[in-house]
């Protein structure tokens, strides 16, 4: 599946999403709210802490960079 990012005028946003959702081959992702972003960062910090304490397996920076 391919992914695209679009910028849509705020006044037409809901209308545009309604149109897209009518296509069975289109998947619309939920917008990230500030709360979602904060929760994601908090989860990452918690996982980093667990990894540094040896309570969670981690991967090397080299492995991470090779994946992206």
Jmol script that loads the backbone (N, CA, C; Angstrom):
load data "model"
ATOM      1  N   UNK A   1       0.849  -1.177   0.000  1.00  0.00           N
ATOM      2  CA  UNK A   1       0.000   0.000   0.000  1.00  0.00           C
ATOM      3  C   UNK A   1       0.891   1.235   0.000  1.00  0.00           C
ATOM      4  N   UNK A   2       0.516   2.255  -0.710  1.00  0.00           N
ATOM      5  CA  UNK A   2       1.228   3.536  -0.755  1.00  0.00           C
ATOM      6  C   UNK A   2       0.559   4.518   0.196  1.00  0.00           C
ATOM      7  N   UNK A   3       1.328   5.510   0.612  1.00  0.00           N
ATOM      8  CA  UNK A   3       0.806   6.517   1.534  1.00  0.00           C
ATOM      9  C   UNK A   3       1.082   7.895   0.959  1.00  0.00           C
ATOM     10  N   UNK A   4       0.088   8.786   1.094  1.00  0.00           N
ATOM     11  CA  UNK A   4       0.276  10.170   0.656  1.00  0.00           C
ATOM     12  C   UNK A   4      -0.151  11.100   1.782  1.00  0.00           C
ATOM     13  N   UNK A   5       0.395  12.292   1.753  1.00  0.00           N
ATOM     14  CA  UNK A   5       0.020  13.320   2.726  1.00  0.00           C
ATOM     15  C   UNK A   5      -0.554  14.491   1.952  1.00  0.00           C
ATOM     16  N   UNK A   6      -1.699  14.969   2.391  1.00  0.00           N
ATOM     17  CA  UNK A   6      -2.374  16.075   1.723  1.00  0.00           C
ATOM     18  C   UNK A   6      -2.639  17.204   2.701  1.00  0.00           C
ATOM     19  N   UNK A   7      -2.625  18.405   2.206  1.00  0.00           N
ATOM     20  CA  UNK A   7      -3.053  19.556   2.992  1.00  0.00           C
ATOM     21  C   UNK A   7      -4.382  20.021   2.415  1.00  0.00           C
ATOM     22  N   UNK A   8      -5.384  20.126   3.286  1.00  0.00           N
ATOM     23  CA  UNK A   8      -6.729  20.483   2.857  1.00  0.00           C
ATOM     24  C   UNK A   8      -7.193  21.686   3.675  1.00  0.00           C
ATOM     25  N   UNK A   9      -7.836  22.619   2.998  1.00  0.00           N
ATOM     26  CA  UNK A   9      -8.388  23.792   3.662  1.00  0.00           C
ATOM     27  C   UNK A   9      -9.287  23.340   4.817  1.00  0.00           C
ATOM     28  N   UNK A  10      -9.123  23.965   5.964  1.00  0.00           N
ATOM     29  CA  UNK A  10      -9.874  23.592   7.170  1.00  0.00           C
ATOM     30  C   UNK A  10     -11.388  23.566   6.926  1.00  0.00           C
ATOM     31  N   UNK A  11     -11.869  24.481   6.118  1.00  0.00           N
ATOM     32  CA  UNK A  11     -13.319  24.566   5.858  1.00  0.00           C
ATOM     33  C   UNK A  11     -13.830  23.383   5.042  1.00  0.00           C
ATOM     34  N   UNK A  12     -12.964  22.740   4.268  1.00  0.00           N
ATOM     35  CA  UNK A  12     -13.368  21.619   3.416  1.00  0.00           C
ATOM     36  C   UNK A  12     -12.912  20.270   3.956  1.00  0.00           C
ATOM     37  N   UNK A  13     -12.223  20.256   5.088  1.00  0.00           N
ATOM     38  CA  UNK A  13     -11.620  19.046   5.641  1.00  0.00           C
ATOM     39  C   UNK A  13     -12.633  17.926   5.858  1.00  0.00           C
ATOM     40  N   UNK A  14     -13.712  18.191   6.592  1.00  0.00           N
ATOM     41  CA  UNK A  14     -14.713  17.164   6.881  1.00  0.00           C
ATOM     42  C   UNK A  14     -15.330  16.631   5.596  1.00  0.00           C
ATOM     43  N   UNK A  15     -15.669  17.524   4.688  1.00  0.00           N
ATOM     44  CA  UNK A  15     -16.240  17.129   3.401  1.00  0.00           C
ATOM     45  C   UNK A  15     -15.290  16.202   2.645  1.00  0.00           C
ATOM     46  N   UNK A  16     -14.008  16.570   2.603  1.00  0.00           N
ATOM     47  CA  UNK A  16     -13.010  15.787   1.892  1.00  0.00           C
ATOM     48  C   UNK A  16     -12.861  14.395   2.513  1.00  0.00           C
ATOM     49  N   UNK A  17     -12.819  14.315   3.849  1.00  0.00           N
ATOM     50  CA  UNK A  17     -12.724  13.023   4.520  1.00  0.00           C
ATOM     51  C   UNK A  17     -13.944  12.156   4.238  1.00  0.00           C
ATOM     52  N   UNK A  18     -15.114  12.759   4.219  1.00  0.00           N
ATOM     53  CA  UNK A  18     -16.330  12.002   3.913  1.00  0.00           C
ATOM     54  C   UNK A  18     -16.242  11.381   2.520  1.00  0.00           C
ATOM     55  N   UNK A  19     -15.721  12.116   1.569  1.00  0.00           N
ATOM     56  CA  UNK A  19     -15.565  11.586   0.214  1.00  0.00           C
ATOM     57  C   UNK A  19     -14.570  10.419   0.220  1.00  0.00           C
ATOM     58  N   UNK A  20     -13.407  10.611   0.847  1.00  0.00           N
ATOM     59  CA  UNK A  20     -12.382   9.570   0.859  1.00  0.00           C
ATOM     60  C   UNK A  20     -12.866   8.282   1.515  1.00  0.00           C
ATOM     61  N   UNK A  21     -13.625   8.402   2.567  1.00  0.00           N
ATOM     62  CA  UNK A  21     -14.099   7.216   3.292  1.00  0.00           C
ATOM     63  C   UNK A  21     -15.067   6.378   2.467  1.00  0.00           C
ATOM     64  N   UNK A  22     -15.614   6.925   1.401  1.00  0.00           N
ATOM     65  CA  UNK A  22     -16.522   6.175   0.534  1.00  0.00           C
ATOM     66  C   UNK A  22     -15.798   5.276  -0.462  1.00  0.00           C
ATOM     67  N   UNK A  23     -14.491   5.408  -0.573  1.00  0.00           N
ATOM     68  CA  UNK A  23     -13.708   4.535  -1.441  1.00  0.00           C
ATOM     69  C   UNK A  23     -13.228   3.341  -0.622  1.00  0.00           C
ATOM     70  N   UNK A  24     -13.546   2.126  -1.074  1.00  0.00           N
ATOM     71  CA  UNK A  24     -13.151   0.945  -0.313  1.00  0.00           C
ATOM     72  C   UNK A  24     -11.646   0.682  -0.352  1.00  0.00           C
ATOM     73  N   UNK A  25     -10.923   1.338  -1.236  1.00  0.00           N
ATOM     74  CA  UNK A  25      -9.489   1.127  -1.354  1.00  0.00           C
ATOM     75  C   UNK A  25      -8.674   2.195  -0.618  1.00  0.00           C
ATOM     76  N   UNK A  26      -9.360   3.100   0.105  1.00  0.00           N
ATOM     77  CA  UNK A  26      -8.676   4.170   0.837  1.00  0.00           C
ATOM     78  C   UNK A  26      -8.850   3.933   2.333  1.00  0.00           C
ATOM     79  N   UNK A  27      -7.749   4.054   3.067  1.00  0.00           N
ATOM     80  CA  UNK A  27      -7.763   3.953   4.519  1.00  0.00           C
ATOM     81  C   UNK A  27      -7.364   5.315   5.086  1.00  0.00           C
ATOM     82  N   UNK A  28      -8.223   5.898   5.902  1.00  0.00           N
ATOM     83  CA  UNK A  28      -7.953   7.214   6.481  1.00  0.00           C
ATOM     84  C   UNK A  28      -7.485   7.017   7.913  1.00  0.00           C
ATOM     85  N   UNK A  29      -6.272   7.497   8.204  1.00  0.00           N
ATOM     86  CA  UNK A  29      -5.732   7.391   9.550  1.00  0.00           C
ATOM     87  C   UNK A  29      -6.316   8.482  10.438  1.00  0.00           C
ATOM     88  N   UNK A  30      -6.440   8.163  11.708  1.00  0.00           N
ATOM     89  CA  UNK A  30      -6.943   9.108  12.696  1.00  0.00           C
ATOM     90  C   UNK A  30      -5.920  10.225  12.900  1.00  0.00           C
ATOM     91  N   UNK A  31      -6.392  11.445  13.042  1.00  0.00           N
ATOM     92  CA  UNK A  31      -5.501  12.579  13.334  1.00  0.00           C
ATOM     93  C   UNK A  31      -4.887  12.407  14.706  1.00  0.00           C
ATOM     94  N   UNK A  32      -3.635  12.788  14.830  1.00  0.00           N
ATOM     95  CA  UNK A  32      -2.967  12.784  16.128  1.00  0.00           C
ATOM     96  C   UNK A  32      -3.338  14.050  16.882  1.00  0.00           C
ATOM     97  N   UNK A  33      -3.777  13.869  18.106  1.00  0.00           N
ATOM     98  CA  UNK A  33      -4.081  15.006  18.960  1.00  0.00           C
ATOM     99  C   UNK A  33      -2.850  15.290  19.828  1.00  0.00           C
ATOM    100  N   UNK A  34      -2.775  16.467  20.414  1.00  0.00           N
ATOM    101  CA  UNK A  34      -1.649  16.730  21.332  1.00  0.00           C
ATOM    102  C   UNK A  34      -1.543  15.676  22.429  1.00  0.00           C
ATOM    103  N   UNK A  35      -2.672  15.185  22.909  1.00  0.00           N
ATOM    104  CA  UNK A  35      -2.661  14.154  23.948  1.00  0.00           C
ATOM    105  C   UNK A  35      -2.027  12.874  23.409  1.00  0.00           C
ATOM    106  N   UNK A  36      -2.354  12.481  22.153  1.00  0.00           N
ATOM    107  CA  UNK A  36      -1.767  11.292  21.542  1.00  0.00           C
ATOM    108  C   UNK A  36      -0.252  11.426  21.443  1.00  0.00           C
ATOM    109  N   UNK A  37       0.210  12.591  21.062  1.00  0.00           N
ATOM    110  CA  UNK A  37       1.642  12.832  20.898  1.00  0.00           C
ATOM    111  C   UNK A  37       2.353  12.740  22.241  1.00  0.00           C
ATOM    112  N   UNK A  38       1.775  13.356  23.268  1.00  0.00           N
ATOM    113  CA  UNK A  38       2.366  13.321  24.612  1.00  0.00           C
ATOM    114  C   UNK A  38       2.413  11.885  25.125  1.00  0.00           C
ATOM    115  N   UNK A  39       1.347  11.123  24.900  1.00  0.00           N
ATOM    116  CA  UNK A  39       1.309   9.727  25.345  1.00  0.00           C
ATOM    117  C   UNK A  39       2.371   8.899  24.620  1.00  0.00           C
ATOM    118  N   UNK A  40       2.569   9.157  23.355  1.00  0.00           N
ATOM    119  CA  UNK A  40       3.569   8.433  22.574  1.00  0.00           C
ATOM    120  C   UNK A  40       4.977   8.739  23.077  1.00  0.00           C
ATOM    121  N   UNK A  41       5.251   9.996  23.352  1.00  0.00           N
ATOM    122  CA  UNK A  41       6.563  10.389  23.876  1.00  0.00           C
ATOM    123  C   UNK A  41       6.780   9.769  25.255  1.00  0.00           C
ATOM    124  N   UNK A  42       5.765   9.804  26.103  1.00  0.00           N
ATOM    125  CA  UNK A  42       5.875   9.227  27.442  1.00  0.00           C
ATOM    126  C   UNK A  42       6.151   7.724  27.360  1.00  0.00           C
ATOM    127  N   UNK A  43       5.494   7.051  26.436  1.00  0.00           N
ATOM    128  CA  UNK A  43       5.720   5.618  26.250  1.00  0.00           C
ATOM    129  C   UNK A  43       7.165   5.367  25.827  1.00  0.00           C
ATOM    130  N   UNK A  44       7.677   6.185  24.908  1.00  0.00           N
ATOM    131  CA  UNK A  44       9.055   6.036  24.459  1.00  0.00           C
ATOM    132  C   UNK A  44      10.052   6.249  25.577  1.00  0.00           C
ATOM    133  N   UNK A  45       9.807   7.251  26.414  1.00  0.00           N
ATOM    134  CA  UNK A  45      10.694   7.513  27.554  1.00  0.00           C
ATOM    135  C   UNK A  45      10.670   6.334  28.519  1.00  0.00           C
ATOM    136  N   UNK A  46       9.486   5.804  28.775  1.00  0.00           N
ATOM    137  CA  UNK A  46       9.356   4.652  29.665  1.00  0.00           C
ATOM    138  C   UNK A  46      10.117   3.450  29.102  1.00  0.00           C
ATOM    139  N   UNK A  47       9.984   3.199  27.797  1.00  0.00           N
ATOM    140  CA  UNK A  47      10.690   2.085  27.178  1.00  0.00           C
ATOM    141  C   UNK A  47      12.201   2.289  27.221  1.00  0.00           C
ATOM    142  N   UNK A  48      12.648   3.519  27.026  1.00  0.00           N
ATOM    143  CA  UNK A  48      14.083   3.810  27.099  1.00  0.00           C
ATOM    144  C   UNK A  48      14.612   3.546  28.506  1.00  0.00           C
ATOM    145  N   UNK A  49      13.829   3.914  29.506  1.00  0.00           N
ATOM    146  CA  UNK A  49      14.228   3.672  30.891  1.00  0.00           C
ATOM    147  C   UNK A  49      14.328   2.180  31.168  1.00  0.00           C
ATOM    148  N   UNK A  50      13.333   1.415  30.714  1.00  0.00           N
ATOM    149  CA  UNK A  50      13.357  -0.034  30.915  1.00  0.00           C
ATOM    150  C   UNK A  50      14.566  -0.662  30.212  1.00  0.00           C
ATOM    151  N   UNK A  51      14.869  -0.187  29.003  1.00  0.00           N
ATOM    152  CA  UNK A  51      16.015  -0.719  28.262  1.00  0.00           C
ATOM    153  C   UNK A  51      17.319  -0.405  28.980  1.00  0.00           C
ATOM    154  N   UNK A  52      17.437   0.807  29.515  1.00  0.00           N
ATOM    155  CA  UNK A  52      18.677   1.176  30.220  1.00  0.00           C
ATOM    156  C   UNK A  52      18.847   0.390  31.509  1.00  0.00           C
ATOM    157  N   UNK A  53      17.740  -0.053  32.096  1.00  0.00           N
ATOM    158  CA  UNK A  53      17.791  -0.861  33.319  1.00  0.00           C
ATOM    159  C   UNK A  53      17.955  -2.347  33.005  1.00  0.00           C
ATOM    160  N   UNK A  54      17.956  -2.688  31.714  1.00  0.00           N
ATOM    161  CA  UNK A  54      18.094  -4.088  31.317  1.00  0.00           C
ATOM    162  C   UNK A  54      16.821  -4.894  31.447  1.00  0.00           C
ATOM    163  N   UNK A  55      15.691  -4.229  31.643  1.00  0.00           N
ATOM    164  CA  UNK A  55      14.410  -4.910  31.808  1.00  0.00           C
ATOM    165  C   UNK A  55      13.672  -5.084  30.479  1.00  0.00           C
ATOM    166  N   UNK A  56      14.222  -4.507  29.431  1.00  0.00           N
ATOM    167  CA  UNK A  56      13.607  -4.600  28.110  1.00  0.00           C
ATOM    168  C   UNK A  56      14.727  -4.704  27.084  1.00  0.00           C
ATOM    169  N   UNK A  57      14.536  -5.571  26.104  1.00  0.00           N
ATOM    170  CA  UNK A  57      15.549  -5.740  25.074  1.00  0.00           C
ATOM    171  C   UNK A  57      15.514  -4.531  24.133  1.00  0.00           C
ATOM    172  N   UNK A  58      16.700  -4.063  23.750  1.00  0.00           N
ATOM    173  CA  UNK A  58      16.783  -2.946  22.819  1.00  0.00           C
ATOM    174  C   UNK A  58      17.684  -3.333  21.659  1.00  0.00           C
ATOM    175  N   UNK A  59      17.815  -2.444  20.699  1.00  0.00           N
ATOM    176  CA  UNK A  59      18.700  -2.698  19.566  1.00  0.00           C
ATOM    177  C   UNK A  59      19.717  -1.570  19.483  1.00  0.00           C
ATOM    178  N   UNK A  60      20.782  -1.831  18.796  1.00  0.00           N
ATOM    179  CA  UNK A  60      21.832  -0.819  18.690  1.00  0.00           C
ATOM    180  C   UNK A  60      21.377   0.341  17.795  1.00  0.00           C
ATOM    181  N   UNK A  61      22.031   1.472  17.955  1.00  0.00           N
ATOM    182  CA  UNK A  61      21.719   2.624  17.110  1.00  0.00           C
ATOM    183  C   UNK A  61      22.005   2.297  15.645  1.00  0.00           C
ATOM    184  N   UNK A  62      23.061   1.534  15.406  1.00  0.00           N
ATOM    185  CA  UNK A  62      23.417   1.150  14.024  1.00  0.00           C
ATOM    186  C   UNK A  62      22.289   0.323  13.403  1.00  0.00           C
ATOM    187  N   UNK A  63      21.750  -0.631  14.131  1.00  0.00           N
ATOM    188  CA  UNK A  63      20.641  -1.444  13.632  1.00  0.00           C
ATOM    189  C   UNK A  63      19.423  -0.573  13.349  1.00  0.00           C
ATOM    190  N   UNK A  64      19.135   0.332  14.270  1.00  0.00           N
ATOM    191  CA  UNK A  64      17.994   1.238  14.087  1.00  0.00           C
ATOM    192  C   UNK A  64      18.164   2.074  12.821  1.00  0.00           C
ATOM    193  N   UNK A  65      19.340   2.674  12.660  1.00  0.00           N
ATOM    194  CA  UNK A  65      19.587   3.523  11.506  1.00  0.00           C
ATOM    195  C   UNK A  65      19.562   2.747  10.194  1.00  0.00           C
ATOM    196  N   UNK A  66      19.986   1.506  10.219  1.00  0.00           N
ATOM    197  CA  UNK A  66      19.925   0.682   9.008  1.00  0.00           C
ATOM    198  C   UNK A  66      18.495   0.354   8.606  1.00  0.00           C
ATOM    199  N   UNK A  67      17.576   0.373   9.548  1.00  0.00           N
ATOM    200  CA  UNK A  67      16.169   0.066   9.264  1.00  0.00           C
ATOM    201  C   UNK A  67      15.435   1.249   8.625  1.00  0.00           C
ATOM    202  N   UNK A  68      15.924   2.451   8.853  1.00  0.00           N
ATOM    203  CA  UNK A  68      15.220   3.610   8.302  1.00  0.00           C
ATOM    204  C   UNK A  68      15.841   4.133   7.050  1.00  0.00           C
TER     205      UNK A  68
END
end "model"
wireframe off; spacefill off
backbone 0.3
color backbone group
